[in-house]
């Protein structure tokens, strides 16, 4: 609870402890406490309840009360005073919608601005209430601390972001260099393989040409020898079929050395 101010004391003195509103037709009972006439009458008329002061519990067997005109006058003055203050507060847009009082207090439990009448109500009776200026300073300081923390974190994140970007750029550059190096090596290898392919194909062509040449040469030679052998066979067949005298006479004409030579080469 906040320290009592004159305005709040005036509000307390002109507020009914039962209805928590300004006194209406205030009356004083035997214990000198004041209440709205309608509410104290209603309270004492409850079935099975002894008449007593709702505030101090002192018995009031006579159920007697007296109009308090002086308090009624003070209530009217308080209302006029509140109206004057309300108009000033309305210009700033800071008036309690319920009680039309300036919002000068802050309820920590409800996290809301309230007026002095709200503070005395049952709704805020057990709540922690502080002046709104104090609440403003505390929250402004808290927000400033959060703001400082967030700015520092943002600075760290920007630094981290820049560092990551630099690292990524460096890795990309290294990767590009390595890619170019690999491409150059593969290009050199490709050139080497093309040269080797050309060399091997040339050797194979030369070998094929040589084989063909030797084949043709041998075939040509063998063809000539076969032709000579055919002639010799024909000659010998003719001699073999000659009569005895002619066969023997011309037998000496056969070149047996040539036959042996051809037979030897053929084997």
C-alpha positions as CSV (number, residue, x, y, z in Angstrom):
1,X,0.0,0.0,0.0
2,X,1.2,3.5,-0.8
3,X,1.5,6.4,1.7
4,X,-1.7,8.2,2.4
5,X,-2.1,11.5,0.5
6,X,-4.6,14.3,1.5
7,X,-6.6,13.6,-1.6
8,X,-6.7,9.9,-0.7
9,X,-7.6,10.7,2.9
10,X,-10.5,12.8,1.7
11,X,-11.6,9.9,-0.5
12,X,-11.4,7.5,2.4
13,X,-13.4,9.8,4.7
14,X,-16.2,10.2,2.1
15,X,-16.5,6.6,1.1
16,X,-19.0,4.1,2.6
17,X,-17.1,1.0,4.0
18,X,-20.0,-1.2,2.8
19,X,-20.7,-0.1,-0.8
20,X,-17.2,1.5,-1.3
21,X,-18.8,4.4,-3.1
22,X,-19.4,8.0,-2.0
23,X,-21.8,8.3,1.0
24,X,-25.4,8.7,0.0
25,X,-27.6,10.0,2.8
26,X,-24.8,9.3,5.3
27,X,-25.9,8.3,8.9
28,X,-24.0,7.9,12.1
29,X,-24.6,4.9,14.4
30,X,-23.9,4.6,18.2
31,X,-20.2,3.7,17.7
32,X,-19.7,6.9,15.7
33,X,-19.1,5.1,12.4
34,X,-20.8,6.3,9.3
35,X,-22.6,4.4,6.5
36,X,-25.1,5.0,3.7
37,X,-28.6,4.9,5.2
38,X,-29.9,2.4,2.7
39,X,-27.0,-0.1,3.2
40,X,-27.0,0.0,7.0
41,X,-30.7,-0.5,7.0
42,X,-30.4,-3.4,4.6
43,X,-27.6,-4.9,6.7
44,X,-29.6,-4.7,9.9
45,X,-32.7,-6.2,8.3
46,X,-31.0,-9.5,7.4
47,X,-32.9,-12.4,9.1
48,X,-31.2,-14.0,12.1
49,X,-28.5,-11.3,12.3
50,X,-27.9,-9.2,15.4
51,X,-27.6,-5.5,14.8
52,X,-24.0,-4.4,15.1
53,X,-21.5,-2.1,13.4
54,X,-20.3,-3.7,10.1
55,X,-16.9,-2.0,10.7
56,X,-16.1,-2.5,14.5
57,X,-18.8,-5.2,15.4
58,X,-20.0,-3.2,18.4
59,X,-23.6,-4.2,19.1
60,X,-26.4,-1.7,18.2
61,X,-29.5,-3.2,19.9
62,X,-31.5,-0.1,19.4
63,X,-30.8,-0.1,15.7
64,X,-30.6,3.7,15.9
65,X,-28.8,6.1,13.6
66,X,-28.7,9.8,13.0
67,X,-28.3,11.7,9.7
68,X,-24.8,13.2,9.4
69,X,-25.5,16.4,7.5
70,X,-21.9,17.7,8.0
71,X,-20.5,14.5,6.3
72,X,-23.1,14.9,3.5
73,X,-21.8,18.4,2.9
74,X,-18.2,17.2,2.9
75,X,-19.2,14.5,0.4
76,X,-20.6,17.1,-1.9
77,X,-17.4,19.1,-1.7
78,X,-15.4,16.0,-2.4
79,X,-17.5,15.2,-5.5
80,X,-17.0,18.7,-6.8
81,X,-13.3,18.5,-6.1
82,X,-13.2,15.1,-7.9
83,X,-15.1,16.6,-10.8
84,X,-12.6,19.4,-11.1
85,X,-9.7,17.0,-11.0
86,X,-11.4,14.6,-13.4
87,X,-11.9,17.3,-16.0
88,X,-8.1,18.1,-15.9
89,X,-7.3,14.4,-16.1
90,X,-9.8,13.9,-18.9
91,X,-7.9,16.4,-21.0
92,X,-4.9,14.1,-20.7
93,X,-7.0,11.0,-21.2
94,X,-5.9,9.5,-17.8
95,X,-9.2,9.0,-15.9
96,X,-10.6,5.8,-14.3
97,X,-13.6,4.8,-16.4
98,X,-15.3,3.4,-13.3
99,X,-14.8,6.1,-10.7
100,X,-13.8,9.1,-12.9
101,X,-10.7,9.6,-10.8
102,X,-7.2,10.3,-12.1
103,X,-5.1,7.1,-12.6
104,X,-2.3,7.9,-10.2
105,X,-1.6,4.4,-9.0
106,X,-0.3,1.1,-10.5
107,X,-1.5,-2.4,-9.4
108,X,1.4,-4.8,-9.6
109,X,-0.9,-7.8,-9.5
110,X,-3.2,-6.7,-12.3
111,X,-0.5,-4.7,-14.2
112,X,-2.9,-1.9,-14.6
113,X,-3.3,1.8,-13.7
114,X,-5.9,2.4,-11.0
115,X,-7.3,5.4,-9.1
116,X,-7.4,6.0,-5.3
117,X,-11.0,4.6,-5.1
118,X,-10.0,1.4,-6.9
119,X,-7.1,1.0,-4.4
120,X,-9.7,1.0,-1.5
121,X,-11.9,-1.5,-3.2
122,X,-12.1,-5.2,-2.4
123,X,-10.7,-6.0,-5.8
124,X,-7.3,-4.5,-5.0
125,X,-7.3,-4.7,-1.2
126,X,-4.7,-7.4,-1.0
127,X,-2.8,-6.3,-4.1
128,X,0.6,-4.5,-4.2
129,X,-0.1,-1.0,-5.3
130,X,2.6,1.7,-6.0
131,X,2.5,5.2,-7.4
132,X,2.4,5.2,-11.2
133,X,5.6,7.4,-11.4
134,X,7.5,4.7,-9.4
135,X,6.1,2.0,-11.6
136,X,7.1,4.1,-14.6
137,X,10.7,4.5,-13.4
138,X,11.0,0.8,-12.5
139,X,9.7,-0.4,-15.9
140,X,11.6,2.2,-17.8
141,X,14.8,1.0,-16.1
142,X,13.8,-2.7,-16.8
143,X,13.2,-1.9,-20.4
144,X,16.4,0.0,-20.7
145,X,18.3,-3.0,-19.2
146,X,16.6,-5.3,-21.7
147,X,17.3,-2.9,-24.5
148,X,21.0,-2.7,-23.5
149,X,21.1,-6.5,-23.4
150,X,19.4,-6.9,-26.8
151,X,21.7,-4.3,-28.4
152,X,24.7,-6.1,-27.1
153,X,23.4,-9.4,-28.3
154,X,22.6,-7.9,-31.7
155,X,26.2,-6.6,-31.9
156,X,27.5,-10.1,-31.1
157,X,25.2,-11.7,-33.7
158,X,26.3,-9.2,-36.3
159,X,29.9,-9.9,-35.5
160,X,29.2,-13.7,-35.7
161,X,27.4,-13.2,-39.0
162,X,30.3,-11.3,-40.5
163,X,32.7,-13.9,-39.3
164,X,30.6,-16.7,-40.7
165,X,30.3,-14.8,-44.0
166,X,34.1,-14.3,-44.2
167,X,34.7,-18.0,-43.4
168,X,32.2,-19.1,-46.0
169,X,33.8,-16.8,-48.6
170,X,37.2,-18.1,-47.8
171,X,36.0,-21.7,-48.1
172,X,34.3,-20.9,-51.4
173,X,37.5,-19.3,-52.8
174,X,39.6,-22.3,-51.7
175,X,37.0,-24.7,-53.3
176,X,37.2,-22.7,-56.5
177,X,41.0,-22.8,-56.6
178,X,40.9,-26.6,-55.9
179,X,38.3,-27.0,-58.7
180,X,40.5,-25.1,-61.2
181,X,43.5,-27.2,-60.1
182,X,41.6,-30.5,-60.6
183,X,40.2,-29.3,-64.0
184,X,43.8,-28.4,-65.1
185,X,45.1,-31.8,-64.0
186,X,42.2,-33.6,-65.9
187,X,42.9,-31.5,-68.9
188,X,46.6,-32.4,-68.9
189,X,45.6,-36.1,-68.4
190,X,43.2,-35.8,-71.3
191,X,45.9,-34.4,-73.6
192,X,48.3,-37.1,-72.5
193,X,45.7,-39.9,-73.1
194,X,44.9,-38.4,-76.5
195,X,48.6,-38.4,-77.4
196,X,49.0,-42.0,-76.1
197,X,45.9,-43.1,-78.0
198,X,47.3,-41.5,-81.2
199,X,50.7,-43.2,-80.7
200,X,49.2,-46.6,-80.0
201,X,46.9,-46.4,-83.0
202,X,49.8,-45.4,-85.2
203,X,51.9,-48.4,-84.0
204,X,48.9,-50.7,-84.5
205,X,48.4,-49.3,-88.0
206,X,52.1,-49.7,-88.9
207,X,52.0,-53.3,-87.5
208,X,48.9,-54.1,-89.5
209,X,50.4,-52.6,-92.6
210,X,53.6,-54.7,-92.1
211,X,51.6,-57.9,-91.5
212,X,49.6,-57.2,-94.6
213,X,52.7,-56.6,-96.6
214,X,54.4,-59.8,-95.4
215,X,51.2,-61.7,-96.0
216,X,50.9,-60.5,-99.5
217,X,54.6,-61.1,-100.2
218,X,54.4,-64.7,-98.9
219,X,51.2,-65.4,-100.7
220,X,52.7,-64.1,-103.9
221,X,55.8,-66.2,-103.4
222,X,53.7,-69.3,-102.6
223,X,51.5,-68.7,-105.5
224,X,54.5,-68.6,-107.9
225,X,55.9,-71.8,-106.3
226,X,52.5,-73.5,-106.5
227,X,52.3,-72.5,-110.2
228,X,55.8,-74.0,-110.8
229,X,54.9,-77.1,-109.0
230,X,51.7,-77.5,-111.0
231,X,53.8,-77.2,-114.2
232,X,56.2,-79.9,-112.9
233,X,53.4,-82.2,-111.8
234,X,51.8,-81.8,-115.2
235,X,55.1,-82.6,-116.9
236,X,55.7,-85.7,-114.7
237,X,52.2,-86.9,-115.3
238,X,52.8,-86.7,-119.0
239,X,56.0,-88.6,-118.7
240,X,54.5,-91.1,-116.3
241,X,51.9,-91.9,-119.0
242,X,54.4,-92.3,-121.8
243,X,55.3,-95.7,-123.3
244,X,58.2,-97.6,-121.9
245,X,60.8,-96.7,-124.5
246,X,59.9,-93.1,-124.7
247,X,59.6,-92.9,-120.9
248,X,63.1,-94.2,-120.4
249,X,64.6,-92.1,-123.1
250,X,63.3,-88.9,-121.7
251,X,63.6,-89.7,-118.1
252,X,67.1,-88.3,-118.0
253,X,65.6,-85.0,-119.1
254,X,63.8,-84.6,-115.7
255,X,65.5,-82.3,-113.3
256,X,65.3,-84.3,-110.1
257,X,67.3,-81.7,-108.2
258,X,64.7,-79.2,-108.9
259,X,62.0,-81.6,-107.8
260,X,63.9,-82.2,-104.5
261,X,64.4,-78.5,-104.0
262,X,60.8,-77.6,-104.5
263,X,59.8,-80.5,-102.3
264,X,62.1,-79.3,-99.6
265,X,60.8,-75.7,-99.7
266,X,57.3,-77.0,-99.6
267,X,58.0,-79.0,-96.5
